Amino acid sequence: MAGSVAIAIATLAAILVPVTPAHAAYGPNQTVYLAVTSNAGPPTLLAEVTGTLAFDDGNRKFRYALRLCWGSGSYPQPNFYMTVNGTSTTLSPTGAGTAAAPPGCQLYLSLYEGEYTHSTTLTNVTLYVTGGWFYPGQTYNSRTKSVTYDNPYN
């Protein structure tokens, strides 16, 4: 009888205690670095992206905290975007304000912070930066660089 009462109490406790869903956790931050320099004329920094991104162990999300330096030799302001899984899913990062520009950067640093949830398994994120400059004289040039960060959970 005592065993039956213990089973009944355990069953009742299991019913009454709310079940919380499992939450995906973010892995360690990956350091982000991407620089674009001119390839005609004197070497000039056009743009530089630094910061971190991290993937969640549920394979659906990533978060980022990035800084975009508009290089002092670049015109116009660099174009910066991200893609997911090597496809045409293009993300414009969420702006989080500006900060004072360090040496080599114009005006200010653009700050980006956010989180993105994908509808299917997230395998990688690619960052793209395009910078432009004039050389020689009034001839406009542009250059794009990219870097891909793989999700370590798949």
Salt bridges, closest charged atoms under 4 A:
GLU115 OE2 - LYS61 NZ 3.92
